[in-house]
């Protein structure tokens, strides 16, 4: 069942990040500049973020099979509109439909994991789900660049829409929400209302601690790989399009290869979760600060490798956020809590995409000047640092909740 469901996430991540290597093609096709191009991705990610809480609540209430089938239908429709649309309204409509489909996917896969597996395996299965998404993102780098170069825009994206529709049919036909065929779930009229479920999850400090961990580590990864990494490498670092695609793929490979190790950490050493988020976040901030502060010319290979590794590692470590949020809530709120946590990185990505585009228009000659990218890409370490500060602050609230001042923290209660 997990293998069937995770196929939907593979497809969704491909669609989410497809503009990463197609950004310059999209500029020419739709006759737009950096700030308007950023709006395409920001609209998609904003819808994704806005849907996470209702998606989590609907996953708890209606089950993953229905939700994933609907998600893939939206993804296929959005890809068709994007493939054949020739103007800005069509492009925005297509990316909006992709955002809706993408927003309905990940939380429902994790809800299905919670239904089918014991809690001790949740962290590992979450990491393996992220690994599968990373493979989908790999397909949206060099292979997609190759397809666009040889088959063209319409054929490439029409083919991806057809594949998405086939996956939707498979999920509608074969996926089961629960191993007990629904007998273990309450009747629909006896389940908590959506608003009550959401309110309880959002009142839990541990839910927000996971949200800020996701904000700090996923936001920079999405900003870099979904849109601005490719033009940064081509126009600022003067790499060829093929080399830039390979470097973006290496960021994703880093995320994929480290995902199982993060899963083992969650299972074997849960007390190290907060430390892993902190170390990875500080490394990401340091690597990007050093690279952007180097000066004129191409960033040295060591610094370039450091931003590739830390950005990719941040994506895999960010799945710890879901385990933190899940652990802080009862099972019946698992999907909702995961949805709240998942908002963090994509709110960060929406803001980051828009600010980078605005800075490029203001200081980078509409994205054509290399120097402007050093200013614009500073958004990545700034947002990662902000997320870390809020993660630490929320951690103090969680500790205060579990260890009141009247009871010494070292005593066993």
Backbone torsions as a table, in degrees:
resi	resn	phi	psi	omega
1	UNK	NA	-41.5	177.6
2	UNK	-62.7	-40.1	-180.0
3	UNK	-61.9	-37.3	177.5
4	UNK	-68.6	-46.8	-176.4
5	UNK	-66.3	-39.1	-175.4
6	UNK	-70.0	-17.6	172.9
7	UNK	-61.4	-34.0	177.1
8	UNK	-65.9	-38.6	-179.9
9	UNK	-69.6	-37.4	174.6
10	UNK	-54.4	-48.6	-178.9
11	UNK	-66.5	-42.1	-177.0
12	UNK	-63.8	-41.4	-179.8
13	UNK	-67.6	-37.0	175.4
14	UNK	-57.0	-48.3	-179.2
15	UNK	-66.0	-39.6	-177.9
16	UNK	-59.8	-40.3	-171.3
17	UNK	-104.0	9.5	-173.6
18	UNK	-66.0	-25.6	178.0
19	UNK	-76.6	-5.9	-179.9
20	UNK	-57.1	-49.4	177.7
21	UNK	-98.6	-5.3	179.3
22	UNK	-102.9	8.7	-173.6
23	UNK	-63.8	-43.4	-179.5
24	UNK	-70.0	-35.6	174.2
25	UNK	-62.6	-40.8	-179.5
26	UNK	-65.7	-37.4	176.7
27	UNK	-58.0	-44.2	-179.0
28	UNK	-72.7	-40.4	-175.9
29	UNK	-67.8	-42.1	-174.7
30	UNK	-102.0	1.1	176.7
31	UNK	55.4	56.9	-177.9
32	UNK	-126.6	161.7	174.7
33	UNK	-101.4	-175.3	-174.9
34	UNK	-59.3	-43.4	-176.0
35	UNK	-67.2	-38.8	178.6
36	UNK	-73.4	-36.4	174.7
37	UNK	-61.2	-40.5	176.9
38	UNK	-61.0	-31.9	178.9
39	UNK	-64.1	-36.0	177.4
40	UNK	-55.9	-51.1	-177.7
41	UNK	-72.6	-39.5	-179.2
42	UNK	-63.1	-39.1	178.2
43	UNK	-62.0	-42.6	178.7
44	UNK	-63.5	-48.8	-176.6
45	UNK	-70.5	-31.2	177.5
46	UNK	-65.3	-42.8	176.0
47	UNK	-63.9	-40.4	177.0
48	UNK	-57.0	-51.2	-178.0
49	UNK	-63.3	-42.3	-178.3
50	UNK	-63.9	-27.0	-176.8
51	UNK	-86.6	-9.6	-171.4
52	UNK	-64.9	-45.1	179.8
53	UNK	-67.6	-50.2	176.6
54	UNK	-62.8	-32.9	178.3
55	UNK	-65.2	-43.7	177.5
56	UNK	-60.2	-42.7	179.2
57	UNK	-66.4	-40.5	178.8
58	UNK	-70.2	-31.7	175.6
59	UNK	-63.3	-42.0	177.2
60	UNK	-65.0	-33.1	-171.6
61	UNK	-91.8	-41.9	-172.0
62	UNK	-107.5	-18.7	177.7
63	UNK	96.8	152.2	-174.1
64	UNK	-68.4	-32.5	-173.6
65	UNK	-60.9	-50.0	180.0
66	UNK	-63.2	-42.5	-176.1
67	UNK	-67.7	-41.3	-179.5
68	UNK	-69.7	-35.7	176.6
69	UNK	-62.6	-44.1	177.2
70	UNK	-63.6	-40.0	-179.3
71	UNK	-59.0	-46.3	-178.0
72	UNK	-69.4	-30.3	175.4
73	UNK	-64.4	-42.7	176.2
74	UNK	-63.1	-41.8	-179.3
75	UNK	-62.8	-44.1	179.7
76	UNK	-64.0	-42.3	179.6
77	UNK	-64.2	-43.2	179.1
78	UNK	-62.8	-37.3	-179.1
79	UNK	-69.5	-36.4	176.8
80	UNK	-64.6	-44.3	178.8
81	UNK	-62.0	-42.3	-179.6
82	UNK	-67.3	-35.6	-177.8
83	UNK	-66.5	-40.2	-171.4
84	UNK	-109.8	-7.0	177.1
85	UNK	-73.9	144.4	-176.8
86	UNK	-118.2	6.8	-178.1
87	UNK	-135.9	175.3	-178.2
88	UNK	-62.7	-43.3	178.3
89	UNK	-58.3	-41.4	178.7
90	UNK	-65.0	-40.9	179.4
91	UNK	-63.3	-43.6	178.9
92	UNK	-64.9	-39.7	178.4
93	UNK	-63.6	-45.1	179.8
94	UNK	-61.2	-45.9	-179.8
95	UNK	-68.1	-32.2	177.0
96	UNK	-65.4	-43.6	177.3
97	UNK	-62.8	-38.9	176.0
98	UNK	-63.2	-39.3	178.8
99	UNK	-63.1	-39.8	177.7
100	UNK	-64.2	-48.4	-180.0
101	UNK	-62.2	-44.1	178.7
102	UNK	-63.1	-40.3	-178.2
103	UNK	-64.8	-23.8	-179.1
104	UNK	-89.6	-1.1	-166.4
105	UNK	-94.3	-63.4	-166.5
106	UNK	-59.5	-44.8	-177.3
107	UNK	-62.2	-36.3	-179.9
108	UNK	-71.2	-32.5	174.2
109	UNK	-64.5	-44.6	179.1
110	UNK	-67.7	-33.2	175.7
111	UNK	-63.3	-40.0	177.8
112	UNK	-65.4	-39.0	175.6
113	UNK	-58.7	-44.0	-179.9
114	UNK	-64.1	-33.7	179.7
115	UNK	-71.3	-37.1	-169.6
116	UNK	-98.8	-17.5	-173.5
117	UNK	-125.0	152.7	175.2
118	UNK	-67.2	159.8	-176.4
119	UNK	-59.8	-30.0	-178.2
120	UNK	-65.9	-18.6	-179.5
121	UNK	-102.6	-0.8	-175.2
122	UNK	-61.4	-45.4	-178.5
123	UNK	-61.2	-44.0	-179.9
124	UNK	-66.3	-43.3	-180.0
125	UNK	-67.4	-32.4	174.9
126	UNK	-63.7	-43.0	178.5
127	UNK	-65.4	-39.5	178.4
128	UNK	-68.5	-32.8	173.8
129	UNK	-63.9	-43.7	176.3
130	UNK	-62.3	-36.8	176.8
131	UNK	-61.6	-42.6	178.4
132	UNK	-64.6	-39.7	175.5
133	UNK	-62.2	-37.1	178.1
134	UNK	-63.2	-36.1	176.3
135	UNK	-65.4	-40.1	175.5
136	UNK	-61.5	-37.0	178.0
137	UNK	-70.6	-33.2	175.9
138	UNK	-60.2	-39.3	178.8
139	UNK	-64.1	-25.7	-179.4
140	UNK	-86.9	8.5	177.7
141	UNK	-104.7	-103.5	-174.2
142	UNK	-64.2	-44.7	178.7
143	UNK	-59.3	-41.0	178.9
144	UNK	-67.5	-39.4	177.4
145	UNK	-59.9	-41.4	178.7
146	UNK	-63.9	-44.7	-179.4
147	UNK	-63.9	-42.4	179.0
148	UNK	-63.0	-37.7	-178.2
149	UNK	-70.7	-31.7	-172.8
150	UNK	-106.2	-31.6	-177.4
151	UNK	-105.4	-20.0	-179.8
152	UNK	92.6	167.9	-175.0
153	UNK	-63.4	-52.9	-174.2
154	UNK	-62.4	-48.8	-177.4
155	UNK	-63.8	-41.5	-177.5
156	UNK	-62.5	-50.2	-175.0
157	UNK	-78.9	-25.3	173.1
158	UNK	-67.3	-41.5	177.9
159	UNK	-61.0	-43.0	179.9
160	UNK	-65.1	-32.4	176.8
161	UNK	-66.4	-41.0	179.4
162	UNK	-64.6	-44.0	177.8
163	UNK	-60.4	-40.5	179.0
164	UNK	-62.6	-41.8	178.8
165	UNK	-63.6	-38.1	178.2
166	UNK	-64.1	-43.1	178.1
167	UNK	-62.2	-38.0	177.3
168	UNK	-60.1	-42.3	178.6
169	UNK	-64.2	-39.5	178.7
170	UNK	-62.7	-45.4	-178.9
171	UNK	-66.2	-42.9	179.3
172	UNK	-62.3	-31.2	-175.1
173	UNK	-86.7	-33.8	-167.3
174	UNK	-118.6	-19.7	-173.7
175	UNK	-75.2	139.8	173.0
176	UNK	-120.2	136.9	-175.9
177	UNK	-70.1	-30.9	-170.2
178	UNK	-148.1	144.5	179.6
179	UNK	-63.7	-22.0	179.3
180	UNK	-94.0	18.5	177.0
181	UNK	54.4	33.0	175.2
182	UNK	92.2	-7.5	-176.4
183	UNK	-68.9	-23.8	-177.8
184	UNK	-83.8	-5.3	-176.7
185	UNK	-99.4	148.4	176.0
186	UNK	-67.3	150.2	171.5
187	UNK	-57.0	152.7	-172.9
188	UNK	-56.5	-40.0	-176.8
189	UNK	-72.6	-14.5	179.8
190	UNK	-96.6	-5.6	-179.0
191	UNK	-80.8	152.5	179.0
192	UNK	-59.3	149.3	177.8
193	UNK	-65.6	158.7	-179.2
194	UNK	-60.0	-45.0	-176.6
195	UNK	-64.9	-38.9	179.9
196	UNK	-67.4	-41.7	179.0
197	UNK	-62.2	-44.7	179.7
198	UNK	-64.2	-44.2	-177.8
199	UNK	-61.1	-43.9	-179.4
200	UNK	-65.1	-41.5	179.9
201	UNK	-64.8	-39.7	-176.7
202	UNK	-76.6	-15.1	176.5
203	UNK	-87.1	-1.9	-177.7
204	UNK	-94.7	118.9	-177.3
205	UNK	-58.0	-35.5	-179.5
206	UNK	-62.9	-30.2	176.6
207	UNK	-62.3	-44.5	-178.4
208	UNK	-73.0	-28.3	175.5
209	UNK	-62.9	-42.4	175.0
210	UNK	-63.2	-37.4	-179.8
211	UNK	-60.4	-45.0	-177.9
212	UNK	-73.2	-29.6	173.1
213	UNK	-63.2	-41.6	179.0
214	UNK	-67.1	-40.0	177.3
215	UNK	-57.1	-47.7	-174.1
216	UNK	-67.4	-35.4	-169.3
217	UNK	-105.7	-34.7	-179.0
218	UNK	-83.1	-37.0	-177.9
219	UNK	-53.1	-54.8	178.5
220	UNK	-60.0	-36.6	179.1
221	UNK	-62.5	-45.2	-178.5
222	UNK	-68.0	-43.1	178.8
223	UNK	-58.5	-42.6	-176.3
224	UNK	-73.5	-46.2	-172.2
225	UNK	-87.7	-27.6	-175.2
226	UNK	-84.3	-22.6	-177.5
227	UNK	-149.3	-57.3	-163.0
228	UNK	-92.2	-11.9	179.3
229	UNK	-64.4	-43.1	-177.4
230	UNK	-64.0	-52.8	177.4
231	UNK	-64.8	-31.8	175.9
232	UNK	-61.0	-45.4	-178.4
233	UNK	-70.7	-34.5	-178.0
234	UNK	-79.6	-48.7	-171.1
235	UNK	-90.7	-28.8	-179.6
236	UNK	-96.7	-40.9	-177.7
237	UNK	-98.4	-3.8	172.1
238	UNK	62.1	36.8	172.1
239	UNK	-87.5	156.8	173.0
240	UNK	-70.8	163.4	178.3
241	UNK	-60.0	-38.2	-179.9
242	UNK	-66.8	-44.2	179.8
243	UNK	-65.5	-40.3	178.2
244	UNK	-61.8	-39.8	177.7
245	UNK	-62.4	-41.1	179.1
246	UNK	-64.8	-41.8	179.5
247	UNK	-64.6	-40.4	174.8
248	UNK	-62.5	-38.4	177.4
249	UNK	-63.2	-35.2	179.1
250	UNK	-66.4	-34.6	175.0
251	UNK	-60.2	-44.6	-179.1
252	UNK	-69.7	-38.7	177.7
253	UNK	-60.4	-41.5	176.9
254	UNK	-58.7	-44.8	177.8
255	UNK	-62.1	-42.4	-177.4
256	UNK	-67.0	-44.7	-176.1
257	UNK	-69.6	-31.7	-178.5
258	UNK	-86.0	-14.2	-176.6
259	UNK	-59.3	-46.9	178.7
260	UNK	-62.2	-34.1	178.5
261	UNK	-66.2	-38.1	176.1
262	UNK	-64.7	-39.9	177.0
263	UNK	-60.5	-41.5	177.1
264	UNK	-64.1	-38.8	178.3
265	UNK	-60.6	-44.5	-179.4
266	UNK	-62.7	-39.1	-177.1
267	UNK	-76.4	-46.9	-171.3
268	UNK	-87.1	-32.4	-174.6
269	UNK	-137.7	66.7	-175.8
270	UNK	-60.5	-24.9	179.8
271	UNK	-69.5	-14.8	-178.9
272	UNK	-91.9	2.8	-176.5
273	UNK	-60.9	-49.5	-178.8
274	UNK	-63.4	-38.8	177.6
275	UNK	-63.0	-38.7	178.6
276	UNK	-64.6	-41.8	177.6
277	UNK	-61.8	-43.7	-178.3
278	UNK	-64.7	-49.4	-177.9
279	UNK	-62.4	-44.9	-178.8
280	UNK	-65.8	-42.0	179.6
281	UNK	-63.4	-43.2	178.6
282	UNK	-65.0	-38.7	178.3
283	UNK	-64.8	-39.5	178.8
284	UNK	-63.9	-45.5	179.6
285	UNK	-62.1	-44.3	-178.7
286	UNK	-65.3	-42.3	-177.8
287	UNK	-65.1	-46.1	-179.0
288	UNK	-69.1	-36.7	177.9
289	UNK	-63.4	-43.5	179.6
290	UNK	-65.9	-41.9	-177.7
291	UNK	-67.0	-45.2	-177.4
292	UNK	-74.8	-22.4	179.1
293	UNK	-90.5	5.5	-176.2
294	UNK	-64.9	-36.7	-177.6
295	UNK	119.4	-168.3	-177.8
296	UNK	-68.0	156.1	177.9
297	UNK	93.1	178.9	-178.0
298	UNK	-70.5	139.6	177.1
299	UNK	-65.1	135.4	178.7
300	UNK	-56.1	153.1	-175.9
301	UNK	-58.1	-37.3	-179.3
302	UNK	-64.1	-43.7	179.8
303	UNK	-69.9	-36.8	177.0
304	UNK	-63.2	-42.3	177.6
305	UNK	-62.5	-36.5	-178.4
306	UNK	-66.4	-38.7	179.2
307	UNK	-73.7	-32.3	176.0
308	UNK	-63.1	-47.2	-175.8
309	UNK	-69.8	-48.4	-175.7
310	UNK	-69.3	-34.5	178.1
311	UNK	-67.9	-43.7	177.7
312	UNK	-67.3	-41.2	179.1
313	UNK	-63.8	-35.7	178.3
314	UNK	-58.7	-37.9	-179.9
315	UNK	-63.9	-40.5	-178.9
316	UNK	-74.4	-39.9	179.5
317	UNK	-67.5	-26.0	-177.4
318	UNK	-63.9	-19.0	178.6
319	UNK	-67.2	-17.0	173.9
320	UNK	-57.3	-29.3	179.4
321	UNK	-55.6	-39.5	-176.9
322	UNK	-71.0	-35.4	178.2
323	UNK	-69.0	-38.2	177.0
324	UNK	-62.2	-46.3	-179.3
325	UNK	-67.6	-41.8	-179.7
326	UNK	-62.5	-43.7	-177.2
327	UNK	-64.4	-28.5	-177.4
328	UNK	-81.9	-4.8	-175.2
329	UNK	-128.5	153.9	175.1
330	UNK	-69.3	161.1	-175.0
331	UNK	-56.1	-35.9	-177.3
332	UNK	-68.4	-12.4	176.0
333	UNK	-109.6	15.1	-174.6
334	UNK	-59.9	-46.1	-179.5
335	UNK	-66.4	-40.1	-179.6
336	UNK	-65.0	-45.0	-179.9
337	UNK	-63.0	-40.6	177.6
338	UNK	-64.4	-37.7	178.3
339	UNK	-63.1	-42.6	177.9
340	UNK	-62.1	-45.4	179.8
341	UNK	-62.3	-37.3	-176.4
342	UNK	-71.4	-17.7	177.4
343	UNK	-62.5	-37.8	-170.1
344	UNK	-50.8	-56.1	-176.1
345	UNK	-63.8	-31.5	-174.2
346	UNK	-87.9	-26.2	167.5
347	UNK	-63.7	-43.6	176.2
348	UNK	-59.6	-42.6	-177.9
349	UNK	-66.9	-40.7	178.6
350	UNK	-60.9	-50.7	179.7
351	UNK	-62.2	-42.6	-179.1
352	UNK	-63.7	-44.0	179.0
353	UNK	-59.7	-45.9	-178.0
354	UNK	-66.8	-41.8	-178.6
355	UNK	-67.8	-40.3	177.1
356	UNK	-60.8	-45.8	179.3
357	UNK	-61.9	-41.1	179.0
358	UNK	-65.5	-42.7	179.6
359	UNK	-65.2	-35.6	177.7
360	UNK	-67.2	-39.6	176.0
361	UNK	-66.4	-36.5	-175.6
362	UNK	-80.0	-39.0	-172.5
363	UNK	-122.2	-10.6	-173.5
364	UNK	-115.5	24.1	177.2
365	UNK	53.3	48.8	177.7
366	UNK	66.8	27.8	179.5
367	UNK	87.3	0.6	-179.2
368	UNK	-90.7	-21.7	-177.1
369	UNK	-91.7	133.5	-176.9
370	UNK	-67.1	-38.9	-174.9
371	UNK	-63.9	-33.1	-178.5
372	UNK	-62.1	-27.7	-179.2
373	UNK	-67.3	-30.1	179.0
374	UNK	-66.5	-36.8	176.4
375	UNK	-71.4	-47.7	-174.2
376	UNK	-66.2	-42.0	-175.7
377	UNK	-74.3	-7.0	173.4
378	UNK	-63.2	-13.7	174.7
379	UNK	-57.1	-34.0	-174.6
380	UNK	-64.7	-55.5	178.5
381	UNK	-66.1	-30.5	179.4
382	UNK	-64.9	-46.8	-179.0
383	UNK	-68.8	-36.6	177.5
384	UNK	-63.5	-42.2	178.3
385	UNK	-64.5	-41.0	177.4
386	UNK	-61.6	-44.3	179.1
387	UNK	-61.2	-39.9	178.2
388	UNK	-63.1	-43.8	179.6
389	UNK	-59.3	-43.0	-180.0
390	UNK	-71.4	-32.6	175.3
391	UNK	-62.4	-45.5	178.4
392	UNK	-64.3	-42.1	179.8
393	UNK	-61.6	-43.4	180.0
394	UNK	-68.4	-31.0	176.2
395	UNK	-62.4	-37.6	176.5
396	UNK	-64.8	-36.4	178.0
397	UNK	-65.8	-40.2	179.2
398	UNK	-64.9	-43.8	179.7
399	UNK	-65.3	-38.3	177.8
400	UNK	-64.2	-33.8	179.2
401	UNK	-68.2	-40.2	-176.5
402	UNK	-86.3	-25.7	-179.1
403	UNK	-128.3	79.4	179.5
404	UNK	-58.0	157.5	-176.1
405	UNK	-62.9	-26.6	-178.4
406	UNK	-73.9	-13.7	-179.0
407	UNK	-120.1	116.3	179.4
408	UNK	-56.6	135.5	-174.7
409	UNK	-63.5	-23.3	-175.2
410	UNK	-84.3	-10.6	-178.1
411	UNK	-83.5	147.2	175.6
412	UNK	-87.0	125.9	-177.3
413	UNK	-107.8	NA	NA
